[in-house]
């Protein structure tokens, strides 16, 4: 089951729904999802995730994320994000810091801190309006272990009720590194509720892949 560790760690939420832009003042975003790691042998593991953020002020966004799995590390983090400079420019930068804990199966929880830098840029393209984003995030555990993520995102809005998201997610520590391709489709169901379906694929492990289903609520 060792191969599941980097694979499932990659399917932790990569904040495609967050980005460098601050949440509107008093605006709320909530999502929940379930991801399954699969192979020709069947279901190898699963991950349940929840994410929420709130625009506390026009420039300060706070939130939390929760990931639970019986196969790999479970993580709980609360975070705060502020823009670096003006947010009405084409290029937007932000800094984020999170505090929480991570727990390996059968072990005690360990405190972690998660600093991150984010970049975003909107554009108009042949598939409609869209955005590109990047996030560099480090996780520093109390016992000294450090691992990092680099996530690159391109999103399109073909209609006002749908999004196409293409993401490259990377995870690395001093022993391992992985790269996962993660396309997804988001469609409005009614009012503030949207549904998300997605796939995850690691080119270095062609026999293993992931499927994801979730719900977004924004108001």
Phi, psi and omega in degrees: 000001184298328181295340181289334185299301179294327182294310182288330176297329179291336183269010167298150184306130182261011175065030174302332182273358182257279179081184186281342184284138177290150172293142177306147180306123183067011176281150183233137171228131179224138175219153175218142183209163175227129180238138179241133171270127188233160171207185178295346178272352180117205181282124182261336181181169180214160182220128176254131185228148173221146183214141178210145173215155186219135178278092184292321173221174178301340182240355182242120177248130177242159181186187180206154175223148184222128178230131182227133178205146176274348185263326184225189185299138171258145188221139174228125184219134168254143187218164174224141183227135178229144176287151175256098184095195183285149181256000179265007177273166180296320179257127183239134178238151180210156174241143182222146174222137180232152177227139180182215180211158176230144182223122173282151180305128178079006181238167178283156178291149178234133180291144177224157170237141184230091172279150181208152170240139184230150178224143177213151178209129177271158179203167172245127182225187184289343175262015182103191178292161181192191181206156169237149182210157176217143177222128173249121186227136175247144174241121184242114183271155184299329181277001174109348179289141181229135172219163186221161177228142169230116182242129179243132187228138168234124181235145177234151174243082182302325174223173179289350182248011182212155178222140169249126184236128176240124186227141170248119183248130177238147178223139183206146166222194185287349183248328187223160169210147180221154175231127182234135174265132189222082173279149177209161180231131181240133183225135177290132176269305175195148177047235182273005188260129176233155176245148182233136170231143183204167177235154174227135184216129177255111182302335179281347179229070187296343180275355183237142180206172181231151172234145187224139173226140183201177180228136173247141173227128183222130177203000000 
